Amino acid sequence: MMDPLDTLKLLADSTRLRLISLLIAEELSVVELQEILGMGQSRISSHLALLRQSGMVVDRREGKRIFYSLRPLDADDEGDLIHSACKAVSRKNEILEDADNLTRILEKRRKSAETYFNEIAGSLGKKYCPGRSWKAIGHFLLNLTSPLIIADLGSGEGELAQLLARRAKKVYCIDNSPQMIKAGVELARSHGIKNLHYKLGDIENVPLPANSCDVALLSQSIHHAPNPQRAVNEAFRILKPGSQITILDLKNHKFEKARELYADYWLGFSENQIYQFLLKAGFSDPEVNIVMSEKKEPHFEIIMGSGVKPN
């Protein structure tokens, strides 16, 4: 804490007192303080330097800009002196004018952001936005979920499962490729993920007990299954009552090369086919929607279907 006499000396200057009165209310940059006070940069910077050296003001660098704010004031003599000094001059014309200019600057800040979002309204998701990616959004949404036992049916190496495992109680990865299972196990081990369990098996005959899972996922897997209905039936079997299935797969298409390129058995499904798979398996409240359309050829569309196993 500063000596009270040193505090009084700093506050005795009218410019420094005006700065303190502003910084009590808001964190501001030198450029903003220039506009509010109508003073040159060097004059403001020299006063800020004195206040910062005393510890009364702190700064924060954001890229090339530096923002200044008042240090949090304790209920002590120094805090009382600063508040009393600001209160004593609060009705002076200069201080009132500064307050009006501060309101204008803050409105200018707000309008700058508002203008940007007005310009891009209707195009969010179509233009690049720093920090907005599906991976980041996935992590964000996962943080909202409660620990669950998840079955990823037709998991491959388990890239999705490894993401889910960060919050899940346990994740089972079921795949019929020994090499995929081996790669997944090694990947999970290298990342130190201990609640991820790989099992060799078919999604039409899942090696898990009935009523053992909270969530069943079939992500881009049933178009590889000779009998997709059996795969959805198996998901129903392993789920606990009240639990949910989510299917993510391709909408029916005419890209025949998918059979050769991706070992696809089915060229996607219609929304009604997914709906019927869920209904026939016994799921209630089935819901099916197109959630994505790829821009590049062959312009695959992605369907998401979900349902709940009745209690």
C-alpha positions in Angstrom: 0.0 0.0 0.0 1.3 3.5 -0.9 2.0 6.1 1.7 -1.2 8.3 2.0 0.9 11.4 1.2 2.2 9.9 -2.0 -1.4 9.0 -2.9 -2.5 12.6 -2.3 0.3 13.9 -4.4 -0.7 11.7 -7.4 -4.4 12.7 -7.0 -3.5 16.4 -6.7 -3.0 16.6 -10.5 -6.3 17.3 -12.3 -5.3 15.2 -15.4 -4.5 12.2 -13.2 -7.7 12.6 -11.3 -9.7 12.6 -14.5 -7.9 9.5 -15.6 -8.6 7.7 -12.3 -12.3 8.7 -12.5 -12.5 7.1 -15.9 -10.6 4.0 -15.1 -12.7 3.3 -12.0 -15.6 2.9 -14.4 -14.0 1.1 -17.4 -10.8 -0.5 -18.8 -9.6 1.8 -21.6 -6.9 2.1 -24.2 -4.7 5.2 -24.7 -6.5 5.8 -28.0 -9.8 5.8 -26.2 -8.5 8.0 -23.4 -7.3 10.5 -26.1 -10.7 10.7 -27.6 -12.4 11.1 -24.2 -10.0 13.7 -22.8 -9.1 15.5 -26.0 -5.4 15.3 -25.1 -2.3 14.2 -26.9 -0.9 10.6 -26.6 2.4 11.6 -25.0 0.7 13.6 -22.2 -1.7 10.8 -21.3 1.0 8.1 -21.5 3.3 10.0 -19.1 0.5 10.3 -16.5 -0.4 6.7 -16.9 3.2 5.7 -16.5 3.3 7.5 -13.1 0.0 5.8 -12.0 1.3 2.4 -13.1 4.6 2.8 -11.3 2.7 3.6 -8.1 0.7 0.5 -8.5 -2.6 2.4 -8.6 -3.2 1.5 -12.3 -2.5 -1.8 -14.0 -2.1 -2.5 -17.7 -3.1 -5.4 -20.0 -1.6 -6.0 -23.5 -4.0 -7.3 -26.2 -2.0 -7.7 -29.4 -0.6 -4.3 -30.2 -3.0 -2.4 -27.9 -2.5 -1.8 -24.2 -5.6 -1.3 -21.9 -5.4 0.4 -18.5 -7.6 -0.1 -15.5 -7.6 0.8 -11.8 -6.1 -1.8 -9.5 -8.9 -3.4 -7.4 -9.2 -1.2 -4.3 -9.2 -2.6 -0.8 -11.2 -1.1 2.0 -8.1 0.7 3.3 -6.9 4.3 3.6 -5.6 4.4 0.0 -9.0 3.2 -1.4 -10.9 5.7 0.8 -8.6 8.5 -0.4 -9.2 7.6 -4.1 -12.9 7.3 -3.8 -13.2 10.5 -1.8 -11.1 12.4 -4.3 -13.2 11.1 -7.2 -16.4 11.9 -5.4 -15.2 15.5 -4.5 -14.8 16.4 -8.2 -17.7 14.3 -9.6 -19.9 17.4 -10.3 -17.1 19.4 -12.0 -17.8 20.2 -15.7 -14.7 18.4 -16.9 -15.6 15.2 -15.1 -19.2 15.3 -16.3 -18.0 15.9 -19.9 -15.6 13.0 -19.5 -18.4 10.7 -18.3 -20.5 11.7 -21.4 -17.6 11.0 -23.7 -17.0 7.6 -22.0 -20.6 6.7 -22.7 -20.1 7.6 -26.3 -16.9 5.6 -26.6 -18.6 2.5 -25.0 -21.5 2.9 -27.5 -19.0 3.1 -30.3 -17.4 -0.2 -29.1 -20.8 -1.8 -29.0 -21.9 -0.5 -32.4 -18.6 -1.7 -34.0 -19.4 -5.3 -33.0 -23.1 -4.9 -33.9 -22.2 -3.6 -37.4 -20.0 -6.6 -38.0 -22.7 -9.1 -37.0 -25.3 -7.2 -38.9 -23.2 -7.5 -42.0 -22.7 -11.3 -41.7 -26.2 -12.1 -40.4 -27.6 -15.0 -42.4 -24.1 -16.2 -43.5 -22.8 -17.6 -40.2 -21.3 -21.0 -40.9 -20.6 -19.9 -44.5 -17.8 -17.6 -43.7 -14.6 -18.2 -41.8 -14.9 -17.2 -38.1 -11.8 -17.5 -35.9 -12.2 -20.1 -33.2 -15.4 -21.6 -34.7 -14.8 -25.1 -35.9 -16.8 -28.3 -35.6 -14.0 -29.8 -33.4 -14.0 -26.9 -31.0 -17.8 -26.9 -30.9 -17.7 -30.7 -30.3 -15.4 -30.2 -27.2 -17.7 -27.4 -26.0 -20.9 -29.6 -26.2 -19.2 -32.6 -24.7 -18.4 -30.5 -21.7 -22.1 -30.2 -21.1 -22.8 -33.9 -21.0 -22.9 -36.2 -18.0 -20.7 -39.3 -17.6 -22.4 -42.1 -19.7 -21.7 -45.6 -21.0 -21.5 -45.2 -24.7 -21.3 -47.9 -27.5 -19.8 -46.7 -30.8 -20.9 -49.3 -33.2 -18.8 -49.6 -36.3 -16.2 -47.3 -34.7 -13.2 -47.9 -37.0 -10.1 -46.6 -35.1 -12.5 -44.8 -32.8 -11.6 -41.1 -33.5 -15.1 -40.1 -32.4 -15.0 -42.4 -29.4 -11.7 -41.0 -28.2 -13.3 -37.5 -28.1 -16.3 -38.9 -26.3 -14.2 -40.7 -23.8 -12.9 -37.5 -22.3 -16.3 -37.1 -20.6 -17.9 -40.5 -20.7 -17.8 -43.1 -17.9 -16.9 -45.8 -20.4 -16.9 -46.1 -24.2 -17.1 -49.4 -26.1 -15.7 -49.4 -29.7 -17.1 -52.2 -31.7 -15.7 -53.0 -35.2 -15.3 -56.1 -37.3 -11.8 -55.2 -38.6 -8.9 -56.7 -36.4 -6.5 -54.1 -37.9 -8.9 -51.2 -37.0 -9.2 -52.6 -33.4 -5.4 -52.9 -33.1 -4.8 -49.3 -34.4 -7.5 -48.0 -32.1 -6.1 -49.7 -29.0 -2.6 -48.3 -29.8 -4.0 -44.9 -30.4 -5.9 -44.9 -27.1 -2.8 -46.2 -25.2 -0.7 -43.4 -26.7 -3.2 -40.8 -25.6 -3.5 -42.3 -22.1 -7.2 -43.0 -22.5 -8.2 -45.8 -20.0 -12.0 -45.8 -20.3 -12.0 -46.8 -24.0 -12.6 -50.5 -24.6 -12.2 -52.0 -28.1 -14.1 -55.2 -29.0 -13.9 -57.1 -32.2 -17.4 -57.8 -33.3 -20.1 -57.2 -35.9 -22.7 -54.4 -35.5 -25.4 -56.9 -36.4 -24.3 -59.1 -33.5 -22.8 -56.7 -30.9 -20.6 -58.4 -28.2 -22.2 -56.4 -25.3 -24.9 -57.5 -22.8 -28.5 -56.3 -23.1 -29.5 -53.1 -21.2 -25.9 -52.2 -20.6 -25.4 -48.8 -22.4 -26.7 -45.3 -22.1 -26.1 -44.2 -25.7 -25.6 -46.1 -28.9 -23.9 -44.5 -31.9 -24.0 -45.7 -35.5 -21.9 -43.1 -37.3 -21.4 -43.8 -41.0 -21.6 -47.5 -40.3 -25.0 -48.9 -41.3 -24.3 -48.4 -45.0 -21.6 -51.0 -44.6 -24.0 -53.5 -43.0 -25.7 -56.1 -45.2 -28.7 -55.8 -42.9 -29.0 -52.3 -41.4 -32.2 -53.2 -39.6 -30.4 -55.9 -37.6 -27.7 -53.3 -36.6 -30.4 -50.9 -35.3 -32.1 -53.8 -33.5 -28.9 -54.7 -31.8 -28.5 -51.0 -30.7 -32.0 -51.3 -29.1 -31.0 -54.5 -27.3 -27.9 -53.2 -25.7 -29.4 -49.9 -24.6 -30.9 -49.4 -21.1 -34.6 -48.3 -21.0 -34.9 -44.6 -21.5 -31.6 -44.4 -23.4 -31.0 -43.0 -26.9 -29.7 -44.1 -30.2 -28.1 -41.6 -32.7 -27.6 -42.6 -36.4 -25.4 -40.5 -38.7 -25.3 -41.7 -42.3 -25.4 -40.8 -45.9 -28.6 -39.8 -47.6 -29.3 -42.1 -50.6 -27.1 -41.1 -53.6 -26.0 -42.3 -57.0 -22.2 -42.3 -56.6 -21.6 -45.9 -57.6 -17.8 -45.6 -57.1 -18.5 -45.5 -53.3 -18.8 -49.3 -53.4 -15.2 -49.6 -54.7 -13.6 -46.6 -53.0 -15.2 -47.0 -49.5 -16.5 -50.6 -49.4 -20.0 -49.2 -49.1 -22.7 -51.9 -49.2 -25.6 -49.4 -49.5 -25.6 -46.1 -51.4 -27.1 -44.3 -48.5 -30.6 -44.2 -47.2 -33.7 -42.1 -47.5 -35.0 -40.3 -44.5 -38.0 -42.6 -44.4 -35.8 -45.7 -44.4 -33.9 -44.4 -41.3 -37.2 -43.6 -39.7 -38.5 -47.1 -40.4 -35.3 -48.7 -39.1 -35.9 -46.9 -35.8 -39.6 -47.6 -35.6 -39.3 -51.3 -36.4 -36.5 -51.8 -33.8 -38.9 -50.4 -31.1 -37.6 -46.9 -30.6 -40.1 -44.2 -29.6 -40.2 -40.6 -30.9 -38.0 -41.3 -33.9 -36.7 -38.1 -35.5 -34.8 -37.9 -38.8 -33.3 -34.8 -40.4 -30.8 -33.8 -43.1 -28.0 -32.1 -41.1 -25.4 -31.3 -43.7 -25.0 -31.0 -47.5 -21.4 -31.2 -48.8 -20.4 -28.6 -51.4 -17.9 -30.7 -53.2 -18.9 -33.4 -55.7 -20.5 -35.9 -55.4 -22.5 -33.6 -53.0 -23.2 -36.1 -50.3 -26.0 -35.2 -47.8 -25.8 -36.4 -44.2 -28.9 -37.7 -42.3 -29.2 -37.8 -38.6 -31.7 -40.1 -36.9 -32.5 -40.5 -33.2 -34.9 -42.4 -31.0 -35.4 -43.4 -27.4 -35.8 -46.9 -26.0 -39.1 -46.9 -24.0 -39.0 -47.4 -20.2 
